[in-house]
Amino acid sequence: MNSLSRPGGIGLASTSNALRAAFRLRVFLGYNARYVQSGAREASWMMILSFYSHNGLLISL
């Protein structure tokens, strides 16, 4: 049971960090009003890529 809950906890922390990083990016880009929409789109792609790369890392381990 512990072996199952550990990777989930790591994945949850990683997802939280990705969300925090994406939020920082959106806030940073928010100062440039005309880049907000494209910035949000790029942030969501970065979140998806980081999520899949992190899961790939877990699988390879």
Rosetta constraint file for C-alpha pairs under 8 A:
AtomPair CA 1 CA 5 HARMONIC 6.39 0.50
AtomPair CA 2 CA 6 HARMONIC 6.09 0.50
AtomPair CA 3 CA 7 HARMONIC 7.27 0.50
AtomPair CA 4 CA 8 HARMONIC 6.90 0.50
AtomPair CA 5 CA 9 HARMONIC 6.20 0.50
AtomPair CA 6 CA 10 HARMONIC 6.33 0.50
AtomPair CA 7 CA 11 HARMONIC 6.00 0.50
AtomPair CA 7 CA 58 HARMONIC 7.47 0.50
AtomPair CA 8 CA 12 HARMONIC 6.02 0.50
AtomPair CA 9 CA 13 HARMONIC 6.20 0.50
AtomPair CA 10 CA 14 HARMONIC 6.13 0.50
AtomPair CA 11 CA 15 HARMONIC 6.06 0.50
AtomPair CA 11 CA 54 HARMONIC 7.60 0.50
AtomPair CA 11 CA 55 HARMONIC 7.58 0.50
AtomPair CA 12 CA 16 HARMONIC 6.11 0.50
AtomPair CA 13 CA 17 HARMONIC 6.17 0.50
AtomPair CA 14 CA 18 HARMONIC 6.12 0.50
AtomPair CA 14 CA 51 HARMONIC 7.76 0.50
AtomPair CA 14 CA 54 HARMONIC 7.64 0.50
AtomPair CA 15 CA 19 HARMONIC 6.11 0.50
AtomPair CA 15 CA 47 HARMONIC 7.99 0.50
AtomPair CA 15 CA 51 HARMONIC 6.72 0.50
AtomPair CA 16 CA 20 HARMONIC 6.14 0.50
AtomPair CA 17 CA 21 HARMONIC 6.08 0.50
AtomPair CA 18 CA 22 HARMONIC 6.05 0.50
AtomPair CA 18 CA 47 HARMONIC 5.80 0.50
AtomPair CA 18 CA 50 HARMONIC 7.10 0.50
AtomPair CA 18 CA 51 HARMONIC 7.79 0.50
AtomPair CA 19 CA 23 HARMONIC 6.01 0.50
AtomPair CA 19 CA 47 HARMONIC 6.96 0.50
AtomPair CA 20 CA 24 HARMONIC 6.19 0.50
AtomPair CA 21 CA 25 HARMONIC 6.18 0.50
AtomPair CA 22 CA 26 HARMONIC 6.15 0.50
AtomPair CA 22 CA 43 HARMONIC 5.18 0.50
AtomPair CA 22 CA 44 HARMONIC 7.27 0.50
AtomPair CA 22 CA 46 HARMONIC 7.57 0.50
AtomPair CA 22 CA 47 HARMONIC 6.89 0.50
AtomPair CA 23 CA 27 HARMONIC 6.13 0.50
AtomPair CA 23 CA 43 HARMONIC 7.95 0.50
AtomPair CA 24 CA 28 HARMONIC 6.02 0.50
AtomPair CA 25 CA 29 HARMONIC 6.05 0.50
AtomPair CA 25 CA 39 HARMONIC 7.52 0.50
AtomPair CA 25 CA 43 HARMONIC 6.89 0.50
AtomPair CA 26 CA 30 HARMONIC 5.71 0.50
AtomPair CA 26 CA 36 HARMONIC 6.92 0.50
AtomPair CA 26 CA 39 HARMONIC 6.14 0.50
AtomPair CA 26 CA 40 HARMONIC 5.99 0.50
AtomPair CA 26 CA 43 HARMONIC 7.08 0.50
AtomPair CA 27 CA 31 HARMONIC 7.00 0.50
AtomPair CA 28 CA 32 HARMONIC 7.97 0.50
AtomPair CA 29 CA 33 HARMONIC 7.43 0.50
AtomPair CA 29 CA 35 HARMONIC 6.22 0.50
AtomPair CA 29 CA 36 HARMONIC 5.85 0.50
AtomPair CA 29 CA 39 HARMONIC 6.19 0.50
AtomPair CA 30 CA 35 HARMONIC 7.06 0.50
AtomPair CA 30 CA 36 HARMONIC 5.25 0.50
AtomPair CA 32 CA 36 HARMONIC 6.77 0.50
AtomPair CA 35 CA 39 HARMONIC 5.66 0.50
AtomPair CA 36 CA 40 HARMONIC 6.08 0.50
AtomPair CA 37 CA 41 HARMONIC 6.40 0.50
AtomPair CA 38 CA 42 HARMONIC 6.17 0.50
AtomPair CA 39 CA 43 HARMONIC 6.05 0.50
AtomPair CA 40 CA 44 HARMONIC 6.24 0.50
AtomPair CA 41 CA 45 HARMONIC 6.42 0.50
AtomPair CA 42 CA 46 HARMONIC 6.15 0.50
AtomPair CA 43 CA 47 HARMONIC 6.18 0.50
AtomPair CA 44 CA 48 HARMONIC 6.26 0.50
AtomPair CA 45 CA 49 HARMONIC 6.12 0.50
AtomPair CA 46 CA 50 HARMONIC 5.98 0.50
AtomPair CA 47 CA 51 HARMONIC 5.99 0.50
AtomPair CA 48 CA 52 HARMONIC 6.28 0.50
AtomPair CA 49 CA 53 HARMONIC 6.04 0.50
AtomPair CA 50 CA 54 HARMONIC 5.93 0.50
AtomPair CA 51 CA 55 HARMONIC 6.24 0.50
AtomPair CA 52 CA 56 HARMONIC 6.08 0.50
AtomPair CA 53 CA 57 HARMONIC 6.23 0.50
AtomPair CA 54 CA 58 HARMONIC 6.34 0.50
AtomPair CA 55 CA 59 HARMONIC 6.17 0.50
AtomPair CA 56 CA 60 HARMONIC 6.12 0.50
AtomPair CA 57 CA 61 HARMONIC 6.20 0.50
